[in-house]
């Protein structure tokens, strides 16, 4: 795999791990009541979505190995362009339902 693609995968992996670390031992209430925590999480999701977007431009076949990649890119666009309408519950559900799959998929691609 190209170095450029590996760099994007590494960025995805590191950002996803950061999100996991940010919310470790936190409840949704902790998340919603803390201004800094959602800002950090959203920024990392923006990085993940942008890295996936760049992979898509350089080697779209890689995205076939990342579950929900199109949804993640769309999520990034919502975070960037719809910053004033972000629902913390949606972000939290993405963390609970999709984050571990993303980490696993990035791990698998980086291990090849």
Buried (B, 14 or more C-beta within 10 A) or exposed (E): EEEEBBEBBBBBBBBBBBBBEBBEEBEBEEBBEEEEBBEBBBBBBBBBBBBBBBBBEEBEEBBEEBEBBEEBBEBBBBBEEEEEEEEBEEBBEBBEEBBEEBBEBBEEBEEE
